[in-house]
Amino acid sequence: MKMEDKLIEEYRRRSVEYRLPLPENGWEKLEAAFAPTPAPAEVRRFPYRWLAAAVSLLAVMGSALYFMGIDKEFEPVLSDIVLPVEQSAGSTSAPVVTVEEMRPQPVAKLHAVVPVLKEAEPDIPDLSEVVSEVYMSISAYFHAEVGEEHVTEGNSYHNRSVVESGRYEYVPEKNYGPLPAKKASSFHGWTFGLYAGNMFDRHSSATGGLQMLNATATRSNVSVNNNPGSGTFEDYMKNVASNESNFRDPGDYSLFEQIAAANYQKPAGTKIKHKFPLSAGLSVKKKLNDRLSVESGLVYTFLSSELSAGEVDFYSQEQCLHYLGIPLKVNYTLWKKDRLSVYASAGAMAEMCVDGSLNTNYYLNNVRERKSKTDLDVNKVQLSALASLGVQYDISKPVSIYAEPGIAYYFDDKSVVETIRKEQPLCASVQFGVRFAF
């Protein structure tokens, strides 16, 4: 009789004589739970006998199922496992392939575990290819591999290594095929950007005499020397009167004449301050290759200047100019690592003043007496050369931020308007912006 049948018969015999011990006060507790009213003793015991029988039956069935799933005779002693081998035609004794011990493989995530229990086949398969056999039970998983590096002379079988017993999960075979091709980027090399910046430079100057910015759009056409030693008062007022034709409004000239007379031979001069230029724009960039790209766009620039002349009796001016420009630059990536890149840019820009105004306030004894506004017509193209060094950081695939310090040289546009670009043509600037790649 097989060992399995013996085990099942033994458990059947024991289950017949099995008795479930009754806990202390068990009947009283069950009686209180199931019989709220007193009942005869024989009626109370009737359901509990069935309960004891059901528990016994469950115990017997569980034990039988457990021992039916385990066969002690099939669990090998690993140190005693040998594989049969064929004898060659000229050999007198059968060589024995010994078992090598192999360290357990790392446990991987179990995707599917399929127990394979095969009956011994009469024909021994060809072991020229790598063969894996899996034996699984409730308590153990065995993995066997055949390697080509262990070959015995005259033996067509290879040495077999057996993994020591233990609970293992299935480890899928490695695939050494070529890696899948990297998906091409969906970007087409176009980048759009928004940026803002300003120049580092501003310019201030102070001169002797009374001057104006652009009263009649004629550069430095109003200039009166009121310093001590400039001559008699009559000569001084003749110099003031020579500027009357430069004023468009007689009221402006009348107040200028009063302020000039009040500042005769006083050390008060003219102070001019050109403020920091501010810029903002849209950019579009086309990538030519991994390092080279061209960039253009639309740039708005605001230039502002202030002037004051005199002391207690004085006048002040504020000049505002608005430019639109189209740059054309070439960008070259110098260095790139992960999301950070450094690039250089060079190019040129053409600008046109689209709006300009000059506001003048006249003060007598520190009280404003008149305010006037003059529109400025600057119909000259402003050309400049640009160069910069930028640093860009890619936040995500389509979005990046950048900072771009640089310099610009502004050529003289031959206009009559005083700006910082005429006082200081070489200017430094910095831009900050965000780019979107498509």
Secondary structure, 3 states (H helix, E strand, C coil): CCHHHHHHHHHHHHHHCCCCCCCCCHHHHHHHHHCCCCCCHHHHHHHHHHHHHHHHHHHHHHHHHHHHCCCHHHCCCHHHCCECCCCCCCCCCCCCECCEEECCCCCCCCCCCCCCCCCCCCCCCCCCCCCEEEEECCCCEEEEEEEEEEECCCCCCEEEEEECCCCCCCCCCCCCCCCCCCCCCCCCCEEEEEEEEEECCCEEEEECCEECCCCCCCCCCCEECCCCCCCCHHHHHHHHHCCHHHCCCHHHHHHHHHHHHHCCCCCCCEEEEECCCEEEEEEEEEECCCCEEEEEEEEEEEEEEEEEEECCCEEEEEEEEEEEEEEEEEEEEEEEECCEEEEEEEEEEEEEEEEEEEEEEEEECCEEEEEEEEECCCCCEEEEEEEEEEEEEECCCCEEEEEEEEEEEECCCCCCCCCHHHHCCEEEEEEEEEEEEC
